[in-house]
Amino acid sequence: MDKNLAKEKSVILIGKPNAGKSSLFNLLTGLNQKVGNYSGVTVAAKKGKFADYNIIDLPGLKSLHTTSPEEKISKDKLLYHAKKSTPVLFVANGLMLEDSLMLFSEIADLQIPMILVINFRDDLEKNKIKISLQKHSDLIGCPVMLMNSKSGKGLNDLEKLLKNDAFKVPHAVCRSLYDEWKDGIVINNYANSLEKDNAINGLKSEYFKRQRIISAITRSSIDKNEALDFQLKSKKWDKFLLHPIWGILIFLLVMWLTFQSVFTLAAYPMDWIDNTFASLSSYVNNNFQESMLSNLIAEGIIPGIGGVIIFIPIILILFLLLGVLEHSGYLSRISFISDRFLRKFGLSGKSIIPLMSSWACAIPAIMSARTIDDPKERMAVILAAPLMTCSARLPVYTILIAVLLPDPSNGFFNWQGIAMLSLYLLGVLGTLLVSWYIGNKTSFPSNQLWTLELPVYRMPNWRNVLYNAYLKTKSFVIEAGKIIFIISIVLWFLASYSPKSEEWKTAAFEKAQQQNNSLEKESFDLEYSYVGYVGKFMEPAIKPLGYDWKIGIALFTSFAAREVFVGTLSTLYSVGSEEDLPIIARLRQEKNIETGQARFTFATCISLLIFYAFALQCMSTLAIVKKETGQWKYAMYQFFAFTFAAYLFAWISYSILA
């Protein structure tokens, strides 16, 4: 805790997940925080300035009874500030007001000054849900206001309340929840109960008492008929979308359409970008005097950067579509319909959101496992999450699928989308198997109670959807671009120079050409470059998988980040080449020197896809696993186990298909 923070005028911003708290924090402070519709968005307290206040944004909290590491951040900081009577700005989901008021009532029992902000004002007005603010304020004992954190409607009213320091201590509900100790306030979790059943009964009694009081408040201050009508609209949709059979089939259909849309919509801009960078390389070669610098630009920098930029369309479209599903409230339903199925593998519906967030990146997914109370389930998510297909795998999958399958000629629906969905399902299968293994081989306690609050369906906040997709795409380009830029320069140097003299290479090439008339000088020079020697050293180990030394170099460099694989191949196949072709065309034309056949055969492409589906080629992921588990042994176990599995399954697939 910042020592100076206690001396400043501060406000705690807190609320349940899905309440729009982070959006309000953005409006108040002008800072850009990630906005999402799932737990784990804010994994640490954030601070910003508004008027004369320090606004402290705490992670989403469901209850003060929580034991999850992430929510414990909120609880501990809240209790710390409660001892100092720091005022609280509580953000409630107006569409699920009773649910939000359960947490509000727990914090109200701390008897600290509060203001209740009921969010989603526009949705309430649209659905004709009327709340008597004065009556509601009288019943709970503190100021109440309506707000829309999406559009900023109501921000002026909130600003007036803050400037007038209008916080008031609300009415207490269940003061017995807390114990007053000499060192401050602590939560009474009935820990002194001798029997577990007594503790559970105590919690249930408290819960039902709060529920009765809150229901009475909402009945008195809200138009019941209108609110009921609004809830029924979501329930009608849920009859189909939460069906144990149809719900899963609909989800698979939605995801298939998502991936098919990604391929179809991204095809044209990707082709344009690929051809543009090939033309740039050709322009440099044809218009600049040959030199070390011009070769570096044409054969190293341009192909390397092009290997990143080409994937902007596919990543942007994917995050846009996933953002629409997320902000509409649909993705939260997946937790519900998947709970019974996931329990067979030692998981619960609470794991599905962290695991699905791995489709963006395993790092925030592993960090968001803090929201899981069950230690065994949390460890399973941490160790299995990297098997879910992250965005870094997309460049590898996209290129290899494009090489493997012919260009789509039958419109929107084609085999490329099915291939991509299959790889995602393969990642899901691997995740479930690892989770099942952990659930059966570890001794952590399990079978924790899990509850879920389903948000109502609503139109996505298009500004947030677009902005989040932009941020994620920008992050991919910048983070991957930095790595690829450096590796491209190093690879170009290692591929352009040789430990052998020019005289030796000339004599050796003439001798080799006598045995193979089709041997090209650029291929020979690349083989006897520095990178060629490194690749040749690796080749015996990867040859059983169908890979040559060039693919081996790409595998090696991609341990820094998976997406580097494409940039490496782009650089290697550009060095010394007289043809400035798009990368997909270069891979299709690459020949196996020993057989004269295509290097990237069906068997080789499948082997590579399988390898990247299982291999943990991400240093950052290993670092975050160590941080979250506190031990390197779990990260190392994860790395070697996944690498072995990747090699084994790639070898099996190549042996069968070759």
N, C-alpha and C positions, 0 to 999 in steps of 0.2 A: 504494500500500500504506500502510495506517495505521501511523505510526511507533511508536505505543504497542502495536500488536498483537504485535510481536516480543517485547516484554517480558512479555506475558501468557502463561498456560498455554493452549495452543491444540491443537486436534485437527482434522485435515483429514478431511472426510467426502467420499468419492469412490466412484464405481462406474460401471458402464455404464448406458446408457438402459434403462428398463424394470425396473431392479433394485429400485425402491421406495425410493430414496435420499431423495427429497424428503419422502415420507411419514414416514420415520424422523426426518428433521430436524424435522418438525412435532411429533412425539412428544417429542423431546428438549428442544426449545426453547420449544414452545408457540406459535411463530409460525405464521401461516397462509401457506404457500407453495403455489403452484399445483401440482397433481399431474397428470401426463399420461402417456400411453403412447407418446410419440414424442420424438425429439431436439428440442432447442431449448426445453425447458420452462423451465430455469433459464438465462437468458442472461447472467448475471453472478454472481460469487461472493456468497453471502449469509452473514451471521454472526448467531449467536444464543448465548445463555448456557445452560449446563447444568452444575449443581454448580459446580466450580471451573474449568471449561473454557470456552473460547470455541470453539464448534463452527462451523467454516468449511465451508459447503456449496458445493462446486464444481460447475460444469455437467457433465452426463453426458459421459463420455469413452469412446471406443471403443478407442483405441490411442495410445501415446506417439509413434507415427510420424505422427500426424495433421497436416494442413496447413490444416484449415478454421479460419476466424477464431474461431468459438464454442468449439471444442474446444481451441484454442490458449490460451484463457483458463485452462482447467483445467491444461494442461500447464505453462504458464509459472509459475502460482502453486504448482503441486506441486513443480517444480524449485527455486523460490525457498525453499520451506519445507524441502525435502530437504536443502539446504545447512545448515539450522539444526537438522536432525534432529527436526523437528516430527512427532509420531506421526500415523499414518493409520488411520482407521476405514474399512475397505473393505467396501462393501455388495455382496454377490453375489446374483444371481438363482438361487435354489435349484432352479428348474425348468430352468435352462439353465446348470448349474454349470460345465461345461467351458469354455463360451464366456466366462463371467465370469472364470475363473481365468487366461485368456490375458492379460487386462489386469493381473490381480493379480500375475502372474509378472514382468511388465515393471516394475511399481512395486517388487516385492520386490528386484529387482536394484539399486535405489537404496540398499539396505541401511539403511533407516530403520525404526523400531519400528512394528509394525502389529498390528491385531486384525481377523480375518476374521469378518464377520457374514453368515451365510447366511440370506437372507430367504425369505418365503413358507412358513414353517414349517407352517401349517395345511394348505396344499395338498400339501406333502410327506407329512404324516401321513395325509391323506385318500386319497392314492394309494399309501400303504404303501411310500414310498421311505425307506429307513433309511440314515442316515449315521453312521458311527462317528466322533464328534467327536474323541476322544482320538487315534485312529489318524491322522485327517486332520491334526490339530495337530502330531503328531510328524513327519509327512511334509513339511509346509510350514514348520515351525519357529516358528509363532506361535499364540496362542490362537484357537480357533474356537468359535463359538456359533450357535445357531439363534434366529431372530427372526421375528416377524410384524408388519410395520410397519402393517398394516391395523387389527389388533385391539389391538396393544400387547403381545401375548404374548411374553415373553422380555425385556421392557424392564427388569425388576428385575435379571436376570442381567447385562445389559449395564451397568447402573448400577454394579453391584458391581465389574465389570472396570475401569470408568473410574475409580472412586474408589480402587481398589487400584493404579492405574497399571500395569495388567498387560500393556502393550504390549511386544512382543519383536521383535527383528530376524529376519525369515524367511530361509530358505535362498535363496541366489542361484541363478539358472537360466542366464542368458546375459549375464554381466557385460560381454562385448565390445560390448554395445549402447551403452555409454556411454564418453565420453572425459572424462578429468579435466583440466580446464583450471585455470589459475591463478584465474580469476574464478568458478569453480564447475563444476557438472555440466552437460553438454550432451548432447543425443541425437545419436548417431552414425547419420546417415541414409545412410551410404555416399556422402556428397556428394563425397568426394575421388576417387571412381571415375571413370576417364576415359570409360568407356562405360556407357550407360544399362542395358544388359543385365547388366553386372556388378553394378550397384546392385540391380537387381530380383532377381538370383540370390542376392545376399547376404541380402536381406530374406526371400526364400522359405526359405533354409536356416535362418535364425533361427526363422521361424514354425514349420517342421516340427519343429525341435528342441524348442521349447516344447510343441507339441501332443503329442509322444510322452511327454514327462515328465508333463504334466497328465493325459493319458489313463491312465498308469500309477498316478497318485495316486488318481484317481476310481475306477478298477477295484478298488483295494485298500480303499477306505473306503466305497464305496456298494454296496448290493445291486443288482447289475447287472440281474437279471431284472425286478425291480420297476420300476427306472428305465426300462428298455427298454419295458416294457408301457405306462408313462405316456406316453412319447414317441410310441408307435404310435397312441394315441388321437387326438393332434393330426394325425398323418400321414394317418389315415383321412379326417378332415374335409378336409384339404388336397387330397386327390385330386380333390375336386369344386370347392372354393372357389378353388383355384389353377390350375384348368384354363384354358388360353389362350382358350377360347371361352366355355364355361359359366361360368367365373369372372367374366368381364366382364358377362355377362347376369345372373348372380345379383347382382352389385354394383348394376347399374342397377335391378333389381327391388327390392333392399333400399332404395335411395335413394328410389325412387318410393313405396314403402310408408311410408317415413319422412315424406316431404312430405305424402302423403295423410293420414297420421295427424295431422300438425301441423294441417292445415286442419280436419279433422273434429272432433278433440278440443278445439281452441281456439275453435270456432264459438260454442258456448253461453256460455262466460265472456266472450268478446269482445262479444257482443250485450248481455249484462247490463251490462258496464262502459260501453259506448256509451250505452245508454239511461239508466243512472244519472247520467252526467255531463250528458246533455241535461236530465234532470229537475232536477239541481242548478241549472243555468242558469235554467230556468223558475221554480224556487222563488225564486231571488234577484230575478228580474224582477217576480214577483207579490207578494212580501212585503216588499220594501225600497223605500223612497222613491227615486224616480229621481234619481240624482246621478252625478257623475263616478266616484266610487268603486264604486258598485253596477254601473254599466255596465262598468267595468274588470274587475270580478270575473266578471260574467255573460258578457261578450262577449270577454274577453281571457284572463284567467287560467284559468278553468274549461275552456274549449275547448282551450286550449294544453296544459294538463296532461293533459287527457283524451286528447289525441292521442298521448301517451306511454304512459300507464297501460294503454290498450286493447291494447297489444302485449305486455304481460307474459305472457299465456298462450301466445302463439305462440312467443315467444323461449324461454321456460322449457321448453316441451315439446320444441322442436327441440334444445336443448342437452342435455336429459335423454336423448333418443334417440341423439344422436351420442356422448354420454358412455358409454352402454351398449356401442355398437359399438367405441369406443376402448378401454375397459378390458377388454373380453372378448378383445382381441387380434386382432379381425377387421380393423380399419383398417390395421394393419401389412401385412396380406396384399395390400392394394391396391398397395403399392409394388412387390411382386414381379410381379403379373400385368400391371401397367401399364408395366414397364420397357421391354420390347421395343417397345411402341406409342409411348411417349414419346420414344424415341431417334430416331424419324423427325422429331421437331420440335426436336431439339437438347437434349433433357432426358433424365433418367434416372429410375429409380424412386426415387432419393433426393430428387427434387423434389416428389413427390406429397404427402408429409405437410405440408411448408410451404404448398403450394398449397391443400390441403384445409383447413388451419387458417385460410385466408382466408375460409372460410365463416363463421367467427366474426368475424374482423377482419383486415384486411390488414396492420395494424401489427405484431402479433407474428409474422405470416407472413413479412414482409419481414425482421424481425430474426432469425428462425430460419433464414433463408437462409445465415447464418454457418456452418451445419453442412455446407454444400456446398463441396467442395474445388475443383471446376472453376470458374475465374473466369467463363468464358462462361456456364455454366449458372447460376451465382449471379446474374449480372446479368440473365439472362432471367427468373428467378423474381422478382427485385426489381421489374422493370419491368412484368411481366405479372400479378403477384399481385392488383393492385386490380381486375382484370376478373372475378375469381372473385366470386360473389355473397356479399357480407358481410351480417352481421345488420342493418346500418344500412339496407340496401335492403329488408329484409323489410316494414317498415311501408308503404313506397311500393308494393311489389308487392301486398301483402295488400289494401290499400284499392282499388287500381286493378283488380285481378282481381275483387274483390267487386262493384265498379261495372260492370265489363265483362260478367261472367257472372252469370246468374240464381242465386238461392239454391239450394244443392243440395237436391234432393228425392228423390234415388234412393239414400239411405243413405250408407254409408261411401265408396263410389267415386263420384267426380264429376269434372267437367272442371277444377275449380279446382286440384286436386292436379297434374293433368297440365300445366296452364298454368305452375304454379310450377316443376315439374321442367324444363319446356322453357326457362324463363328461366335456371335453373342451368346447363343444358347449353349455352345460348348463351354464358354467361360462360366455360365451359370451352373452347368453340370459339375465342372471342376470345383466351383465354390461350394456346392452342396456336399460333394464327397469329402472335401477337406473338413467342412464343418461337422459332418457325421463322424469322421475319424477323431476329431478333437473331443466331441461330445462323448465318445465311448472310451477314450484313452486317458482322460484327465480326471482329476478328483475334485475340481471346483464344485461348490454347491450350485444347484440349478433349480428349475421349475419355479421361477419367480412369477408373481402375479403381474399380468400385463393388461393395461387399459389403453384405449385409443379414442381420441376425439376426432370425429370426422367433420371437416369444414364443409359448409354448404357450397354448392356449385355456383360459380359466378364467372362473369366475363373476365378474362385475364387483364391485368394492368399492362397494356401494350408498351407503355414507356419503359416499365421495369423489365419486361421481357426482352425488348430490343437492347436496352442498355446492358443487361446481364450477358446477353449473347455477345455483344460487342466487347465487354470486358474479358470474357473467357477466350474469345478469339484473339484479342490483343495480347492476352497473357501467353497464349500458345505461340504466337508469332515471335514475341519478344524473347521469351525464355528459350524456346527451341532455336530461334534465330541466332542468339548469342553463341550457343553451343555449336551449332552447325557452321557458323561463320569461322570460328576458330579451327574446328576440325577440318573444314574444307581447305583452309590455307595450309595446315599441316599435311593433310593428305596430298594436296597438289605438289608440295615440295617433295615429299617422300616418293610420289609416283613419277615425278619429272626428273629426278636425279638418281644416279646409280653409284655404288661403290666401285664398279668396273670402269675402266677407261673407255673412251670412244673407239680407240683402235681395237681393243679386245671385243667390244660389242659388234663392231662392223665385221670382223673376221668370224665371230661366232654366228652372226646372222646369216652370212653367206654360206657357211657350212650347214646350218639348220635348214636353209632354203633349198639346198640340194636334196634334202630328204623330204621336204614338204613344200611344194611349189606355191601352195595357197597361203603360206605363212605371211602375215603382214608385219611391216617394220614396227608400227606403233604397238602391236600386241607383244612383239618380242621385247621391245624396250621397256614396256610396263612390267613384264614378267621379271626382268633383271634389274628393276629399280629397287630402292630401299623397301618400299611397301610390298613389292613382289617377293622379296626374300622373307619378310615377316609372314606374308600369306602362305608361302610355300611351307614354312615351318608348321603352320596350323593345319594345312590341307589334309594330312593323313588322319587327323582326328575327326574331321567333318566330312570327309569323302563318303563314308557310309550313309550319310544323310542326303547325298546327291548334290553337295555343294563343292564349288571350286574355291581357290584361294581368294578370289575377289569377293565372293559372298562371305567368306570367312572374315575378311577385313571389315566388311559391313556389320557382321555380327559382333565383332570385337568393339568397334567404335560405338555401337548402339547400346552398350552397357551404360554409357553416360546418360542416354535417353533413347527410347525406342525409335522415335521418329528420325533419328540421325541415320538410320539404315538407308533410307531413300536418298538423302543428301550424299552419303558416302558412295553409293552406286552411281549416282549422277556424276560425281566428280571423277571417279575411277574410269568410267566409260567415256568421259569427255577428254581426258588427257591424251594428246597425240592424235585424236580422231579428226579426220578431214571432213566428216559429215556432221553438221550441227542439227541433229534430230531431236525431237521430243523424247523425254526419258522413257515413256512406254514403248515407243518405236525402237529405241536403242536396246532395251531389254529383250524385245521380241526378236531382234536380229542377232543378238549375242550367240556365238557358236561355242560348242564344246570342242576344244582342239583335238581331243583324243578320238571322238566319234564323228565329228563333222555335223552333228545334229544340233538342234536348238539347245542352248544351255538351260533356259527356263522352261523345261518340259512340264507336263501335267503333274508328274510325280514330284518334281523338284518344288514346284509352286505349292502343292499341297503340304509337302514336308515343311517348307518355310512357314506356311500359315499355322500349322500345328505347333511348330517350335515357338512362334511368337505368341500363340494363345496361352502357353503355359510358362514360358521363361520369365523370370522376374528381372528384367533388364531396366532397372531404374534405381540409381543410387539414392535419390531423394526419398523414395519409398522405404528403403532399408533404414535410412536415418530416422524417419518418423516412426517406424516400428520400434526401433531402439528407444526412442524418446517416450513412446506411449507405454511400453512394457517395462522400461527401466533396465533392460538387459540386452546385451549384444547377442546372447545365445539364441534368442528367438529370431532375430533378424538373420543370423547366419544359417540357422536351421531352415528358415523359409527360403533363403537364396539357394542353397545347395539342393534342397528337396525339389524345388520348382525347376531348377536347371536340369537335374537328373530326369525328372518327368518329361520335360520338353525334349531332351535328347532321345529318350526311350521311345516316346510316341512318334516323334519325327522319323526315327529310324524304322519303326514298324510300318508306318504309312508309306515310306519310300520303298521299303523292301517288297511290299505287297503290290504297289502300283508300277514300279519300274519295269 
